[in-house]
Amino acid sequence: MNKDTLKTVGTFAILALLAYMGNVLALPLCYSIDFLFGSVFSLIALRLLGMRRGLTVALIAAGYTYFAWNHPFAVVTFMAEALWIGIALRRGRRNLLLLDALY
């Protein structure tokens, strides 16, 4: 493997782990509502690594919510958010905060 491939694989692995742990270590608010941080790292992966790897990181992060909450709706929401932002990034938009707010 060359140096760039190792860097990309390492970045992917770190962001996937952080996204997963961001959902595991959720901040409970009230009435069984949790604030999840996994999508932050999914968006960073989208920006740094591209659409395919960013969606994979989002799927890894959302995988925890499927098993923790026993329903697939969080997976659909995570993937839709990542897909929306990934498409917007491909069209030349750059402001992740604005794109996420529009979602």
Contacts in CASP RR format, 6 or more apart in sequence:
PFRMAT RR
TARGET T0000
AUTHOR 0000-0000-0000
METHOD contacts of the structure
MODEL  1
MNKDTLKTVGTFAILALLAYMGNVLALPLCYSIDFLFGSVFSLIALRLLG
MRRGLTVALIAAGYTYFAWNHPFAVVTFMAEALWIGIALRRGRRNLLLLD
ALY
1 9 0 8 1.000
8 49 0 8 1.000
8 53 0 8 1.000
11 45 0 8 1.000
11 48 0 8 1.000
11 49 0 8 1.000
12 45 0 8 1.000
12 49 0 8 1.000
12 53 0 8 1.000
12 56 0 8 1.000
12 57 0 8 1.000
15 41 0 8 1.000
15 42 0 8 1.000
15 44 0 8 1.000
15 45 0 8 1.000
15 48 0 8 1.000
15 49 0 8 1.000
15 54 0 8 1.000
15 57 0 8 1.000
16 41 0 8 1.000
16 45 0 8 1.000
16 56 0 8 1.000
16 57 0 8 1.000
16 60 0 8 1.000
16 61 0 8 1.000
18 38 0 8 1.000
18 41 0 8 1.000
19 38 0 8 1.000
19 39 0 8 1.000
19 40 0 8 1.000
19 41 0 8 1.000
19 42 0 8 1.000
19 45 0 8 1.000
19 57 0 8 1.000
19 58 0 8 1.000
19 60 0 8 1.000
19 61 0 8 1.000
20 38 0 8 1.000
20 60 0 8 1.000
20 61 0 8 1.000
20 63 0 8 1.000
20 64 0 8 1.000
22 36 0 8 1.000
22 37 0 8 1.000
22 38 0 8 1.000
22 40 0 8 1.000
22 41 0 8 1.000
22 61 0 8 1.000
23 36 0 8 1.000
23 37 0 8 1.000
23 38 0 8 1.000
23 61 0 8 1.000
23 62 0 8 1.000
23 63 0 8 1.000
23 64 0 8 1.000
23 65 0 8 1.000
23 68 0 8 1.000
24 64 0 8 1.000
25 37 0 8 1.000
26 34 0 8 1.000
26 35 0 8 1.000
26 36 0 8 1.000
26 37 0 8 1.000
27 34 0 8 1.000
27 35 0 8 1.000
27 37 0 8 1.000
28 34 0 8 1.000
28 35 0 8 1.000
29 35 0 8 1.000
36 65 0 8 1.000
38 61 0 8 1.000
39 58 0 8 1.000
39 61 0 8 1.000
39 78 0 8 1.000
39 81 0 8 1.000
39 82 0 8 1.000
39 100 0 8 1.000
41 57 0 8 1.000
41 61 0 8 1.000
42 54 0 8 1.000
42 57 0 8 1.000
42 58 0 8 1.000
42 61 0 8 1.000
42 78 0 8 1.000
42 81 0 8 1.000
42 82 0 8 1.000
43 82 0 8 1.000
43 85 0 8 1.000
43 96 0 8 1.000
43 100 0 8 1.000
45 53 0 8 1.000
45 54 0 8 1.000
45 56 0 8 1.000
45 57 0 8 1.000
45 58 0 8 1.000
46 54 0 8 1.000
46 55 0 8 1.000
46 57 0 8 1.000
46 58 0 8 1.000
46 82 0 8 1.000
46 85 0 8 1.000
46 86 0 8 1.000
46 89 0 8 1.000
47 89 0 8 1.000
47 96 0 8 1.000
49 57 0 8 1.000
50 86 0 8 1.000
50 89 0 8 1.000
51 86 0 8 1.000
51 87 0 8 1.000
51 89 0 8 1.000
51 90 0 8 1.000
54 82 0 8 1.000
54 86 0 8 1.000
55 79 0 8 1.000
55 82 0 8 1.000
55 83 0 8 1.000
57 82 0 8 1.000
58 78 0 8 1.000
58 79 0 8 1.000
58 81 0 8 1.000
58 82 0 8 1.000
59 75 0 8 1.000
59 78 0 8 1.000
59 79 0 8 1.000
61 78 0 8 1.000
62 74 0 8 1.000
62 75 0 8 1.000
62 77 0 8 1.000
62 78 0 8 1.000
62 79 0 8 1.000
63 75 0 8 1.000
65 74 0 8 1.000
65 75 0 8 1.000
65 78 0 8 1.000
66 72 0 8 1.000
66 74 0 8 1.000
66 75 0 8 1.000
80 103 0 8 1.000
81 100 0 8 1.000
81 103 0 8 1.000
84 99 0 8 1.000
84 103 0 8 1.000
85 96 0 8 1.000
85 99 0 8 1.000
85 100 0 8 1.000
85 103 0 8 1.000
88 99 0 8 1.000
89 99 0 8 1.000
93 99 0 8 1.000
END
